[in-house]
Amino acid sequence: MRTTLTLDDDVAIRLEKLQVERSDSFKAVVNAALRAGLDALSAPAEEATPYRITPHPAGGCTLPDLDSLHEALAIGEGEGFR
């Protein structure tokens, strides 16, 4: 099949490099690249492995009473409130 195809500059450069490396025709390199790309697009997507974390204890709360905002702020500011 004959068709006209407009290639982006970066794609054309990569195809020309492959053509030189493989000592093949431009048509053969384009067809090989299209086949590889179509195979990759047609393949089922790999399922991502779920990320697992291991919880570690971070220590207990250092505030004696969380019901008293005044006391919590005083301790946080280093006033030594008791």
mmCIF file of the N, C-alpha and C atoms, coordinates in Angstrom:
data_MODEL
# 
_entry.id   MODEL 
# 
loop_
_atom_site.group_PDB 
_atom_site.id 
_atom_site.type_symbol 
_atom_site.label_atom_id 
_atom_site.label_alt_id 
_atom_site.label_comp_id 
_atom_site.label_asym_id 
_atom_site.label_entity_id 
_atom_site.label_seq_id 
_atom_site.pdbx_PDB_ins_code 
_atom_site.Cartn_x 
_atom_site.Cartn_y 
_atom_site.Cartn_z 
_atom_site.occupancy 
_atom_site.B_iso_or_equiv 
_atom_site.pdbx_formal_charge 
_atom_site.auth_seq_id 
_atom_site.auth_comp_id 
_atom_site.auth_asym_id 
_atom_site.auth_atom_id 
_atom_site.pdbx_PDB_model_num 
ATOM 1   N N  . MET A 1 1  ? 0.838  -1.173 0.000  1.00 0.00 ? 1  MET A N  1 
ATOM 2   C CA . MET A 1 1  ? 0.000  0.000  0.000  1.00 0.00 ? 1  MET A CA 1 
ATOM 3   C C  . MET A 1 1  ? 0.885  1.238  0.000  1.00 0.00 ? 1  MET A C  1 
ATOM 4   N N  . ARG A 1 2  ? 0.540  2.161  -0.822 1.00 0.00 ? 2  ARG A N  1 
ATOM 5   C CA . ARG A 1 2  ? 1.268  3.424  -0.875 1.00 0.00 ? 2  ARG A CA 1 
ATOM 6   C C  . ARG A 1 2  ? 0.474  4.463  -0.111 1.00 0.00 ? 2  ARG A C  1 
ATOM 7   N N  . THR A 1 3  ? 1.201  5.261  0.651  1.00 0.00 ? 3  THR A N  1 
ATOM 8   C CA . THR A 1 3  ? 0.555  6.348  1.383  1.00 0.00 ? 3  THR A CA 1 
ATOM 9   C C  . THR A 1 3  ? 1.580  7.436  1.648  1.00 0.00 ? 3  THR A C  1 
ATOM 10  N N  . THR A 1 4  ? 1.095  8.620  1.937  1.00 0.00 ? 4  THR A N  1 
ATOM 11  C CA . THR A 1 4  ? 1.985  9.719  2.299  1.00 0.00 ? 4  THR A CA 1 
ATOM 12  C C  . THR A 1 4  ? 1.922  9.873  3.807  1.00 0.00 ? 4  THR A C  1 
ATOM 13  N N  . LEU A 1 5  ? 3.086  9.972  4.400  1.00 0.00 ? 5  LEU A N  1 
ATOM 14  C CA . LEU A 1 5  ? 3.177  10.053 5.846  1.00 0.00 ? 5  LEU A CA 1 
ATOM 15  C C  . LEU A 1 5  ? 4.066  11.229 6.217  1.00 0.00 ? 5  LEU A C  1 
ATOM 16  N N  . THR A 1 6  ? 3.572  12.090 7.077  1.00 0.00 ? 6  THR A N  1 
ATOM 17  C CA . THR A 1 6  ? 4.380  13.212 7.549  1.00 0.00 ? 6  THR A CA 1 
ATOM 18  C C  . THR A 1 6  ? 4.971  12.841 8.903  1.00 0.00 ? 6  THR A C  1 
ATOM 19  N N  . LEU A 1 7  ? 6.297  12.842 8.975  1.00 0.00 ? 7  LEU A N  1 
ATOM 20  C CA . LEU A 1 7  ? 6.984  12.459 10.202 1.00 0.00 ? 7  LEU A CA 1 
ATOM 21  C C  . LEU A 1 7  ? 7.482  13.687 10.945 1.00 0.00 ? 7  LEU A C  1 
ATOM 22  N N  . ASP A 1 8  ? 7.414  13.631 12.260 1.00 0.00 ? 8  ASP A N  1 
ATOM 23  C CA . ASP A 1 8  ? 8.041  14.683 13.059 1.00 0.00 ? 8  ASP A CA 1 
ATOM 24  C C  . ASP A 1 8  ? 9.549  14.581 12.869 1.00 0.00 ? 8  ASP A C  1 
ATOM 25  N N  . ASP A 1 9  ? 10.232 15.711 13.037 1.00 0.00 ? 9  ASP A N  1 
ATOM 26  C CA . ASP A 1 9  ? 11.679 15.749 12.789 1.00 0.00 ? 9  ASP A CA 1 
ATOM 27  C C  . ASP A 1 9  ? 12.439 14.733 13.643 1.00 0.00 ? 9  ASP A C  1 
ATOM 28  N N  . ASP A 1 10 ? 12.082 14.637 14.931 1.00 0.00 ? 10 ASP A N  1 
ATOM 29  C CA . ASP A 1 10 ? 12.812 13.721 15.809 1.00 0.00 ? 10 ASP A CA 1 
ATOM 30  C C  . ASP A 1 10 ? 12.601 12.263 15.398 1.00 0.00 ? 10 ASP A C  1 
ATOM 31  N N  . VAL A 1 11 ? 11.408 11.930 14.929 1.00 0.00 ? 11 VAL A N  1 
ATOM 32  C CA . VAL A 1 11 ? 11.121 10.564 14.481 1.00 0.00 ? 11 VAL A CA 1 
ATOM 33  C C  . VAL A 1 11 ? 11.901 10.266 13.197 1.00 0.00 ? 11 VAL A C  1 
ATOM 34  N N  . ALA A 1 12 ? 11.925 11.202 12.279 1.00 0.00 ? 12 ALA A N  1 
ATOM 35  C CA . ALA A 1 12 ? 12.658 11.012 11.024 1.00 0.00 ? 12 ALA A CA 1 
ATOM 36  C C  . ALA A 1 12 ? 14.146 10.797 11.286 1.00 0.00 ? 12 ALA A C  1 
ATOM 37  N N  . ILE A 1 13 ? 14.701 11.561 12.225 1.00 0.00 ? 13 ILE A N  1 
ATOM 38  C CA . ILE A 1 13 ? 16.125 11.416 12.556 1.00 0.00 ? 13 ILE A CA 1 
ATOM 39  C C  . ILE A 1 13 ? 16.404 10.033 13.126 1.00 0.00 ? 13 ILE A C  1 
ATOM 40  N N  . ARG A 1 14 ? 15.530 9.572  14.030 1.00 0.00 ? 14 ARG A N  1 
ATOM 41  C CA . ARG A 1 14 ? 15.721 8.242  14.623 1.00 0.00 ? 14 ARG A CA 1 
ATOM 42  C C  . ARG A 1 14 ? 15.610 7.144  13.568 1.00 0.00 ? 14 ARG A C  1 
ATOM 43  N N  . LEU A 1 15 ? 14.674 7.295  12.640 1.00 0.00 ? 15 LEU A N  1 
ATOM 44  C CA . LEU A 1 15 ? 14.520 6.304  11.578 1.00 0.00 ? 15 LEU A CA 1 
ATOM 45  C C  . LEU A 1 15 ? 15.737 6.294  10.658 1.00 0.00 ? 15 LEU A C  1 
ATOM 46  N N  . GLU A 1 16 ? 16.254 7.476  10.331 1.00 0.00 ? 16 GLU A N  1 
ATOM 47  C CA . GLU A 1 16 ? 17.437 7.550  9.477  1.00 0.00 ? 16 GLU A CA 1 
ATOM 48  C C  . GLU A 1 16 ? 18.650 6.924  10.154 1.00 0.00 ? 16 GLU A C  1 
ATOM 49  N N  . LYS A 1 17 ? 18.783 7.116  11.473 1.00 0.00 ? 17 LYS A N  1 
ATOM 50  C CA . LYS A 1 17 ? 19.894 6.487  12.211 1.00 0.00 ? 17 LYS A CA 1 
ATOM 51  C C  . LYS A 1 17 ? 19.759 4.967  12.174 1.00 0.00 ? 17 LYS A C  1 
ATOM 52  N N  . LEU A 1 18 ? 18.538 4.471  12.373 1.00 0.00 ? 18 LEU A N  1 
ATOM 53  C CA . LEU A 1 18 ? 18.318 3.024  12.295 1.00 0.00 ? 18 LEU A CA 1 
ATOM 54  C C  . LEU A 1 18 ? 18.617 2.489  10.904 1.00 0.00 ? 18 LEU A C  1 
ATOM 55  N N  . GLN A 1 19 ? 18.261 3.262  9.907  1.00 0.00 ? 19 GLN A N  1 
ATOM 56  C CA . GLN A 1 19 ? 18.515 2.853  8.527  1.00 0.00 ? 19 GLN A CA 1 
ATOM 57  C C  . GLN A 1 19 ? 20.009 2.655  8.301  1.00 0.00 ? 19 GLN A C  1 
ATOM 58  N N  . VAL A 1 20 ? 20.813 3.593  8.807  1.00 0.00 ? 20 VAL A N  1 
ATOM 59  C CA . VAL A 1 20 ? 22.268 3.495  8.643  1.00 0.00 ? 20 VAL A CA 1 
ATOM 60  C C  . VAL A 1 20 ? 22.812 2.322  9.455  1.00 0.00 ? 20 VAL A C  1 
ATOM 61  N N  . GLU A 1 21 ? 22.351 2.178  10.714 1.00 0.00 ? 21 GLU A N  1 
ATOM 62  C CA . GLU A 1 21 ? 22.837 1.097  11.579 1.00 0.00 ? 21 GLU A CA 1 
ATOM 63  C C  . GLU A 1 21 ? 22.529 -0.275 10.997 1.00 0.00 ? 21 GLU A C  1 
ATOM 64  N N  . ARG A 1 22 ? 21.356 -0.422 10.407 1.00 0.00 ? 22 ARG A N  1 
ATOM 65  C CA . ARG A 1 22 ? 20.924 -1.721 9.901  1.00 0.00 ? 22 ARG A CA 1 
ATOM 66  C C  . ARG A 1 22 ? 21.270 -1.933 8.429  1.00 0.00 ? 22 ARG A C  1 
ATOM 67  N N  . SER A 1 23 ? 21.757 -0.908 7.796  1.00 0.00 ? 23 SER A N  1 
ATOM 68  C CA . SER A 1 23 ? 22.050 -0.986 6.353  1.00 0.00 ? 23 SER A CA 1 
ATOM 69  C C  . SER A 1 23 ? 20.843 -1.535 5.607  1.00 0.00 ? 23 SER A C  1 
ATOM 70  N N  . ASP A 1 24 ? 19.703 -0.924 5.887  1.00 0.00 ? 24 ASP A N  1 
ATOM 71  C CA . ASP A 1 24 ? 18.448 -1.381 5.306  1.00 0.00 ? 24 ASP A CA 1 
ATOM 72  C C  . ASP A 1 24 ? 17.758 -0.211 4.619  1.00 0.00 ? 24 ASP A C  1 
ATOM 73  N N  . SER A 1 25 ? 16.691 -0.493 3.906  1.00 0.00 ? 25 SER A N  1 
ATOM 74  C CA . SER A 1 25 ? 15.967 0.584  3.230  1.00 0.00 ? 25 SER A CA 1 
ATOM 75  C C  . SER A 1 25 ? 15.121 1.341  4.253  1.00 0.00 ? 25 SER A C  1 
ATOM 76  N N  . PHE A 1 26 ? 14.811 2.573  3.890  1.00 0.00 ? 26 PHE A N  1 
ATOM 77  C CA . PHE A 1 26 ? 13.984 3.405  4.773  1.00 0.00 ? 26 PHE A CA 1 
ATOM 78  C C  . PHE A 1 26 ? 12.613 2.756  4.954  1.00 0.00 ? 26 PHE A C  1 
ATOM 79  N N  . LYS A 1 27 ? 12.082 2.199  3.880  1.00 0.00 ? 27 LYS A N  1 
ATOM 80  C CA . LYS A 1 27 ? 10.783 1.533  3.927  1.00 0.00 ? 27 LYS A CA 1 
ATOM 81  C C  . LYS A 1 27 ? 10.805 0.369  4.924  1.00 0.00 ? 27 LYS A C  1 
ATOM 82  N N  . ALA A 1 28 ? 11.855 -0.434 4.907  1.00 0.00 ? 28 ALA A N  1 
ATOM 83  C CA . ALA A 1 28 ? 11.956 -1.588 5.803  1.00 0.00 ? 28 ALA A CA 1 
ATOM 84  C C  . ALA A 1 28 ? 12.057 -1.149 7.259  1.00 0.00 ? 28 ALA A C  1 
ATOM 85  N N  . VAL A 1 29 ? 12.813 -0.083 7.490  1.00 0.00 ? 29 VAL A N  1 
ATOM 86  C CA . VAL A 1 29 ? 12.972 0.418  8.860  1.00 0.00 ? 29 VAL A CA 1 
ATOM 87  C C  . VAL A 1 29 ? 11.651 0.987  9.379  1.00 0.00 ? 29 VAL A C  1 
ATOM 88  N N  . VAL A 1 30 ? 10.938 1.733  8.551  1.00 0.00 ? 30 VAL A N  1 
ATOM 89  C CA . VAL A 1 30 ? 9.647  2.295  8.955  1.00 0.00 ? 30 VAL A CA 1 
ATOM 90  C C  . VAL A 1 30 ? 8.659  1.170  9.251  1.00 0.00 ? 30 VAL A C  1 
ATOM 91  N N  . ASN A 1 31 ? 8.603  0.161  8.380  1.00 0.00 ? 31 ASN A N  1 
ATOM 92  C CA . ASN A 1 31 ? 7.691  -0.962 8.603  1.00 0.00 ? 31 ASN A CA 1 
ATOM 93  C C  . ASN A 1 31 ? 8.032  -1.722 9.880  1.00 0.00 ? 31 ASN A C  1 
ATOM 94  N N  . ALA A 1 32 ? 9.319  -1.943 10.145 1.00 0.00 ? 32 ALA A N  1 
ATOM 95  C CA . ALA A 1 32 ? 9.726  -2.646 11.367 1.00 0.00 ? 32 ALA A CA 1 
ATOM 96  C C  . ALA A 1 32 ? 9.342  -1.832 12.610 1.00 0.00 ? 32 ALA A C  1 
ATOM 97  N N  . ALA A 1 33 ? 9.560  -0.527 12.550 1.00 0.00 ? 33 ALA A N  1 
ATOM 98  C CA . ALA A 1 33 ? 9.211  0.336  13.682 1.00 0.00 ? 33 ALA A CA 1 
ATOM 99  C C  . ALA A 1 33 ? 7.703  0.355  13.916 1.00 0.00 ? 33 ALA A C  1 
ATOM 100 N N  . LEU A 1 34 ? 6.935  0.431  12.834 1.00 0.00 ? 34 LEU A N  1 
ATOM 101 C CA . LEU A 1 34 ? 5.475  0.412  12.961 1.00 0.00 ? 34 LEU A CA 1 
ATOM 102 C C  . LEU A 1 34 ? 4.981  -0.920 13.527 1.00 0.00 ? 34 LEU A C  1 
ATOM 103 N N  . ARG A 1 35 ? 5.556  -2.017 13.072 1.00 0.00 ? 35 ARG A N  1 
ATOM 104 C CA . ARG A 1 35 ? 5.152  -3.329 13.603 1.00 0.00 ? 35 ARG A CA 1 
ATOM 105 C C  . ARG A 1 35 ? 5.457  -3.428 15.097 1.00 0.00 ? 35 ARG A C  1 
ATOM 106 N N  . ALA A 1 36 ? 6.651  -2.998 15.486 1.00 0.00 ? 36 ALA A N  1 
ATOM 107 C CA . ALA A 1 36 ? 7.024  -3.059 16.902 1.00 0.00 ? 36 ALA A CA 1 
ATOM 108 C C  . ALA A 1 36 ? 6.106  -2.166 17.740 1.00 0.00 ? 36 ALA A C  1 
ATOM 109 N N  . GLY A 1 37 ? 5.814  -0.992 17.238 1.00 0.00 ? 37 GLY A N  1 
ATOM 110 C CA . GLY A 1 37 ? 4.929  -0.085 17.958 1.00 0.00 ? 37 GLY A CA 1 
ATOM 111 C C  . GLY A 1 37 ? 3.514  -0.617 18.058 1.00 0.00 ? 37 GLY A C  1 
ATOM 112 N N  . LEU A 1 38 ? 3.009  -1.175 16.975 1.00 0.00 ? 38 LEU A N  1 
ATOM 113 C CA . LEU A 1 38 ? 1.659  -1.744 16.991 1.00 0.00 ? 38 LEU A CA 1 
ATOM 114 C C  . LEU A 1 38 ? 1.577  -2.961 17.908 1.00 0.00 ? 38 LEU A C  1 
ATOM 115 N N  . ASP A 1 39 ? 2.624  -3.782 17.921 1.00 0.00 ? 39 ASP A N  1 
ATOM 116 C CA . ASP A 1 39 ? 2.648  -4.932 18.838 1.00 0.00 ? 39 ASP A CA 1 
ATOM 117 C C  . ASP A 1 39 ? 2.612  -4.450 20.290 1.00 0.00 ? 39 ASP A C  1 
ATOM 118 N N  . ALA A 1 40 ? 3.384  -3.415 20.586 1.00 0.00 ? 40 ALA A N  1 
ATOM 119 C CA . ALA A 1 40 ? 3.421  -2.888 21.954 1.00 0.00 ? 40 ALA A CA 1 
ATOM 120 C C  . ALA A 1 40 ? 2.074  -2.283 22.342 1.00 0.00 ? 40 ALA A C  1 
ATOM 121 N N  . LEU A 1 41 ? 1.437  -1.595 21.422 1.00 0.00 ? 41 LEU A N  1 
ATOM 122 C CA . LEU A 1 41 ? 0.138  -0.989 21.714 1.00 0.00 ? 41 LEU A CA 1 
ATOM 123 C C  . LEU A 1 41 ? -0.965 -2.033 21.840 1.00 0.00 ? 41 LEU A C  1 
ATOM 124 N N  . SER A 1 42 ? -0.834 -3.140 21.128 1.00 0.00 ? 42 SER A N  1 
ATOM 125 C CA . SER A 1 42 ? -1.851 -4.188 21.149 1.00 0.00 ? 42 SER A CA 1 
ATOM 126 C C  . SER A 1 42 ? -1.709 -5.128 22.341 1.00 0.00 ? 42 SER A C  1 
ATOM 127 N N  . ALA A 1 43 ? -0.523 -5.178 22.916 1.00 0.00 ? 43 ALA A N  1 
ATOM 128 C CA . ALA A 1 43 ? -0.277 -6.090 24.037 1.00 0.00 ? 43 ALA A CA 1 
ATOM 129 C C  . ALA A 1 43 ? -1.067 -5.624 25.261 1.00 0.00 ? 43 ALA A C  1 
ATOM 130 N N  . PRO A 1 44 ? -1.568 -6.580 26.047 1.00 0.00 ? 44 PRO A N  1 
ATOM 131 C CA . PRO A 1 44 ? -2.284 -6.178 27.256 1.00 0.00 ? 44 PRO A CA 1 
ATOM 132 C C  . PRO A 1 44 ? -1.328 -5.480 28.225 1.00 0.00 ? 44 PRO A C  1 
ATOM 133 N N  . ALA A 1 45 ? -1.859 -4.484 28.898 1.00 0.00 ? 45 ALA A N  1 
ATOM 134 C CA . ALA A 1 45 ? -1.036 -3.718 29.844 1.00 0.00 ? 45 ALA A CA 1 
ATOM 135 C C  . ALA A 1 45 ? -0.684 -4.594 31.041 1.00 0.00 ? 45 ALA A C  1 
ATOM 136 N N  . GLU A 1 46 ? 0.550  -4.475 31.490 1.00 0.00 ? 46 GLU A N  1 
ATOM 137 C CA . GLU A 1 46 ? 0.978  -5.216 32.675 1.00 0.00 ? 46 GLU A CA 1 
ATOM 138 C C  . GLU A 1 46 ? 0.348  -4.589 33.904 1.00 0.00 ? 46 GLU A C  1 
ATOM 139 N N  . GLU A 1 47 ? -0.127 -5.455 34.778 1.00 0.00 ? 47 GLU A N  1 
ATOM 140 C CA . GLU A 1 47 ? -0.704 -4.935 36.017 1.00 0.00 ? 47 GLU A CA 1 
ATOM 141 C C  . GLU A 1 47 ? 0.414  -4.479 36.934 1.00 0.00 ? 47 GLU A C  1 
ATOM 142 N N  . ALA A 1 48 ? 0.212  -3.325 37.520 1.00 0.00 ? 48 ALA A N  1 
ATOM 143 C CA . ALA A 1 48 ? 1.216  -2.782 38.435 1.00 0.00 ? 48 ALA A CA 1 
ATOM 144 C C  . ALA A 1 48 ? 1.200  -3.574 39.738 1.00 0.00 ? 48 ALA A C  1 
ATOM 145 N N  . THR A 1 49 ? 2.381  -3.819 40.266 1.00 0.00 ? 49 THR A N  1 
ATOM 146 C CA . THR A 1 49 ? 2.494  -4.483 41.555 1.00 0.00 ? 49 THR A CA 1 
ATOM 147 C C  . THR A 1 49 ? 2.088  -3.500 42.640 1.00 0.00 ? 49 THR A C  1 
ATOM 148 N N  . PRO A 1 50 ? 1.160  -3.903 43.511 1.00 0.00 ? 50 PRO A N  1 
ATOM 149 C CA . PRO A 1 50 ? 0.749  -2.965 44.558 1.00 0.00 ? 50 PRO A CA 1 
ATOM 150 C C  . PRO A 1 50 ? 1.923  -2.616 45.467 1.00 0.00 ? 50 PRO A C  1 
ATOM 151 N N  . TYR A 1 51 ? 1.966  -1.369 45.851 1.00 0.00 ? 51 TYR A N  1 
ATOM 152 C CA . TYR A 1 51 ? 3.025  -0.901 46.741 1.00 0.00 ? 51 TYR A CA 1 
ATOM 153 C C  . TYR A 1 51 ? 2.638  -1.257 48.167 1.00 0.00 ? 51 TYR A C  1 
ATOM 154 N N  . ARG A 1 52 ? 3.503  -1.917 48.855 1.00 0.00 ? 52 ARG A N  1 
ATOM 155 C CA . ARG A 1 52 ? 3.243  -2.329 50.231 1.00 0.00 ? 52 ARG A CA 1 
ATOM 156 C C  . ARG A 1 52 ? 4.165  -1.564 51.179 1.00 0.00 ? 52 ARG A C  1 
ATOM 157 N N  . ILE A 1 53 ? 3.601  -1.144 52.273 1.00 0.00 ? 53 ILE A N  1 
ATOM 158 C CA . ILE A 1 53 ? 4.420  -0.487 53.289 1.00 0.00 ? 53 ILE A CA 1 
ATOM 159 C C  . ILE A 1 53 ? 4.318  -1.281 54.587 1.00 0.00 ? 53 ILE A C  1 
ATOM 160 N N  . THR A 1 54 ? 5.351  -1.200 55.379 1.00 0.00 ? 54 THR A N  1 
ATOM 161 C CA . THR A 1 54 ? 5.359  -1.846 56.683 1.00 0.00 ? 54 THR A CA 1 
ATOM 162 C C  . THR A 1 54 ? 5.301  -0.753 57.736 1.00 0.00 ? 54 THR A C  1 
ATOM 163 N N  . PRO A 1 55 ? 4.231  -0.723 58.518 1.00 0.00 ? 55 PRO A N  1 
ATOM 164 C CA . PRO A 1 55 ? 4.140  0.315  59.538 1.00 0.00 ? 55 PRO A CA 1 
ATOM 165 C C  . PRO A 1 55 ? 5.139  0.054  60.667 1.00 0.00 ? 55 PRO A C  1 
ATOM 166 N N  . HIS A 1 56 ? 5.676  1.111  61.195 1.00 0.00 ? 56 HIS A N  1 
ATOM 167 C CA . HIS A 1 56 ? 6.594  1.038  62.322 1.00 0.00 ? 56 HIS A CA 1 
ATOM 168 C C  . HIS A 1 56 ? 6.079  1.973  63.405 1.00 0.00 ? 56 HIS A C  1 
ATOM 169 N N  . PRO A 1 57 ? 6.202  1.554  64.661 1.00 0.00 ? 57 PRO A N  1 
ATOM 170 C CA . PRO A 1 57 ? 5.719  2.428  65.730 1.00 0.00 ? 57 PRO A CA 1 
ATOM 171 C C  . PRO A 1 57 ? 6.559  3.707  65.799 1.00 0.00 ? 57 PRO A C  1 
ATOM 172 N N  . ALA A 1 58 ? 5.887  4.814  65.952 1.00 0.00 ? 58 ALA A N  1 
ATOM 173 C CA . ALA A 1 58 ? 6.574  6.096  66.025 1.00 0.00 ? 58 ALA A CA 1 
ATOM 174 C C  . ALA A 1 58 ? 6.647  6.623  67.460 1.00 0.00 ? 58 ALA A C  1 
ATOM 175 N N  . GLY A 1 59 ? 6.240  5.817  68.387 1.00 0.00 ? 59 GLY A N  1 
ATOM 176 C CA . GLY A 1 59 ? 6.251  6.258  69.779 1.00 0.00 ? 59 GLY A CA 1 
ATOM 177 C C  . GLY A 1 59 ? 4.897  6.818  70.163 1.00 0.00 ? 59 GLY A C  1 
ATOM 178 N N  . GLY A 1 60 ? 4.697  6.970  71.421 1.00 0.00 ? 60 GLY A N  1 
ATOM 179 C CA . GLY A 1 60 ? 3.423  7.479  71.909 1.00 0.00 ? 60 GLY A CA 1 
ATOM 180 C C  . GLY A 1 60 ? 3.355  8.991  71.864 1.00 0.00 ? 60 GLY A C  1 
ATOM 181 N N  . CYS A 1 61 ? 2.223  9.498  72.214 1.00 0.00 ? 61 CYS A N  1 
ATOM 182 C CA . CYS A 1 61 ? 2.022  10.941 72.258 1.00 0.00 ? 61 CYS A CA 1 
ATOM 183 C C  . CYS A 1 61 ? 2.781  11.516 73.452 1.00 0.00 ? 61 CYS A C  1 
ATOM 184 N N  . THR A 1 62 ? 3.526  12.551 73.252 1.00 0.00 ? 62 THR A N  1 
ATOM 185 C CA . THR A 1 62 ? 4.310  13.148 74.339 1.00 0.00 ? 62 THR A CA 1 
ATOM 186 C C  . THR A 1 62 ? 3.528  14.196 75.123 1.00 0.00 ? 62 THR A C  1 
ATOM 187 N N  . LEU A 1 63 ? 2.341  14.518 74.668 1.00 0.00 ? 63 LEU A N  1 
ATOM 188 C CA . LEU A 1 63 ? 1.525  15.492 75.387 1.00 0.00 ? 63 LEU A CA 1 
ATOM 189 C C  . LEU A 1 63 ? 0.686  14.770 76.442 1.00 0.00 ? 63 LEU A C  1 
ATOM 190 N N  . PRO A 1 64 ? 0.689  15.267 77.661 1.00 0.00 ? 64 PRO A N  1 
ATOM 191 C CA . PRO A 1 64 ? -0.058 14.586 78.717 1.00 0.00 ? 64 PRO A CA 1 
ATOM 192 C C  . PRO A 1 64 ? -1.575 14.683 78.541 1.00 0.00 ? 64 PRO A C  1 
ATOM 193 N N  . ASP A 1 65 ? -2.081 15.778 77.968 1.00 0.00 ? 65 ASP A N  1 
ATOM 194 C CA . ASP A 1 65 ? -3.515 15.967 77.876 1.00 0.00 ? 65 ASP A CA 1 
ATOM 195 C C  . ASP A 1 65 ? -3.843 16.720 76.594 1.00 0.00 ? 65 ASP A C  1 
ATOM 196 N N  . LEU A 1 66 ? -4.463 16.037 75.661 1.00 0.00 ? 66 LEU A N  1 
ATOM 197 C CA . LEU A 1 66 ? -4.797 16.673 74.393 1.00 0.00 ? 66 LEU A CA 1 
ATOM 198 C C  . LEU A 1 66 ? -6.098 17.462 74.487 1.00 0.00 ? 66 LEU A C  1 
ATOM 199 N N  . ASP A 1 67 ? -6.796 17.378 75.617 1.00 0.00 ? 67 ASP A N  1 
ATOM 200 C CA . ASP A 1 67 ? -8.045 18.116 75.778 1.00 0.00 ? 67 ASP A CA 1 
ATOM 201 C C  . ASP A 1 67 ? -7.788 19.575 76.123 1.00 0.00 ? 67 ASP A C  1 
ATOM 202 N N  . SER A 1 68 ? -6.575 19.886 76.555 1.00 0.00 ? 68 SER A N  1 
ATOM 203 C CA . SER A 1 68 ? -6.258 21.258 76.929 1.00 0.00 ? 68 SER A CA 1 
ATOM 204 C C  . SER A 1 68 ? -5.377 21.881 75.848 1.00 0.00 ? 68 SER A C  1 
ATOM 205 N N  . LEU A 1 69 ? -5.972 22.704 75.028 1.00 0.00 ? 69 LEU A N  1 
ATOM 206 C CA . LEU A 1 69 ? -5.219 23.365 73.964 1.00 0.00 ? 69 LEU A CA 1 
ATOM 207 C C  . LEU A 1 69 ? -4.141 24.263 74.544 1.00 0.00 ? 69 LEU A C  1 
ATOM 208 N N  . HIS A 1 70 ? -4.472 24.961 75.631 1.00 0.00 ? 70 HIS A N  1 
ATOM 209 C CA . HIS A 1 70 ? -3.503 25.852 76.271 1.00 0.00 ? 70 HIS A CA 1 
ATOM 210 C C  . HIS A 1 70 ? -2.274 25.072 76.728 1.00 0.00 ? 70 HIS A C  1 
ATOM 211 N N  . GLU A 1 71 ? -2.492 23.909 77.338 1.00 0.00 ? 71 GLU A N  1 
ATOM 212 C CA . GLU A 1 71 ? -1.370 23.098 77.821 1.00 0.00 ? 71 GLU A CA 1 
ATOM 213 C C  . GLU A 1 71 ? -0.551 22.557 76.643 1.00 0.00 ? 71 GLU A C  1 
ATOM 214 N N  . ALA A 1 72 ? -1.219 22.099 75.592 1.00 0.00 ? 72 ALA A N  1 
ATOM 215 C CA . ALA A 1 72 ? -0.513 21.565 74.434 1.00 0.00 ? 72 ALA A CA 1 
ATOM 216 C C  . ALA A 1 72 ? 0.345  22.633 73.771 1.00 0.00 ? 72 ALA A C  1 
ATOM 217 N N  . LEU A 1 73 ? -0.179 23.860 73.649 1.00 0.00 ? 73 LEU A N  1 
ATOM 218 C CA . LEU A 1 73 ? 0.602  24.955 73.065 1.00 0.00 ? 73 LEU A CA 1 
ATOM 219 C C  . LEU A 1 73 ? 1.765  25.346 73.957 1.00 0.00 ? 73 LEU A C  1 
ATOM 220 N N  . ALA A 1 74 ? 1.544  25.337 75.232 1.00 0.00 ? 74 ALA A N  1 
ATOM 221 C CA . ALA A 1 74 ? 2.619  25.701 76.172 1.00 0.00 ? 74 ALA A CA 1 
ATOM 222 C C  . ALA A 1 74 ? 3.755  24.699 76.080 1.00 0.00 ? 74 ALA A C  1 
ATOM 223 N N  . ILE A 1 75 ? 3.440  23.426 76.003 1.00 0.00 ? 75 ILE A N  1 
ATOM 224 C CA . ILE A 1 75 ? 4.485  22.395 75.891 1.00 0.00 ? 75 ILE A CA 1 
ATOM 225 C C  . ILE A 1 75 ? 5.188  22.522 74.542 1.00 0.00 ? 75 ILE A C  1 
ATOM 226 N N  . GLY A 1 76 ? 4.430  22.738 73.487 1.00 0.00 ? 76 GLY A N  1 
ATOM 227 C CA . GLY A 1 76 ? 5.011  22.873 72.153 1.00 0.00 ? 76 GLY A CA 1 
ATOM 228 C C  . GLY A 1 76 ? 5.929  24.075 72.033 1.00 0.00 ? 76 GLY A C  1 
ATOM 229 N N  . GLU A 1 77 ? 5.642  25.123 72.774 1.00 0.00 ? 77 GLU A N  1 
ATOM 230 C CA . GLU A 1 77 ? 6.470  26.330 72.763 1.00 0.00 ? 77 GLU A CA 1 
ATOM 231 C C  . GLU A 1 77 ? 7.589  26.272 73.785 1.00 0.00 ? 77 GLU A C  1 
ATOM 232 N N  . GLY A 1 78 ? 7.651  25.180 74.541 1.00 0.00 ? 78 GLY A N  1 
ATOM 233 C CA . GLY A 1 78 ? 8.738  24.989 75.493 1.00 0.00 ? 78 GLY A CA 1 
ATOM 234 C C  . GLY A 1 78 ? 8.575  25.739 76.796 1.00 0.00 ? 78 GLY A C  1 
ATOM 235 N N  . GLU A 1 79 ? 7.369  25.977 77.217 1.00 0.00 ? 79 GLU A N  1 
ATOM 236 C CA . GLU A 1 79 ? 7.161  26.707 78.464 1.00 0.00 ? 79 GLU A CA 1 
ATOM 237 C C  . GLU A 1 79 ? 7.174  25.807 79.698 1.00 0.00 ? 79 GLU A C  1 
ATOM 238 N N  . GLY A 1 80 ? 7.150  24.488 79.491 1.00 0.00 ? 80 GLY A N  1 
ATOM 239 C CA . GLY A 1 80 ? 7.163  23.597 80.630 1.00 0.00 ? 80 GLY A CA 1 
ATOM 240 C C  . GLY A 1 80 ? 5.922  23.734 81.497 1.00 0.00 ? 80 GLY A C  1 
ATOM 241 N N  . PHE A 1 81 ? 4.814  23.996 80.905 1.00 0.00 ? 81 PHE A N  1 
ATOM 242 C CA . PHE A 1 81 ? 3.553  24.184 81.627 1.00 0.00 ? 81 PHE A CA 1 
ATOM 243 C C  . PHE A 1 81 ? 3.092  22.874 82.277 1.00 0.00 ? 81 PHE A C  1 
ATOM 244 N N  . ARG A 1 82 ? 2.704  22.915 83.543 1.00 0.00 ? 82 ARG A N  1 
ATOM 245 C CA . ARG A 1 82 ? 2.162  21.736 84.239 1.00 0.00 ? 82 ARG A CA 1 
ATOM 246 C C  . ARG A 1 82 ? 1.044  22.150 85.116 1.00 0.00 ? 82 ARG A C  1 
# 
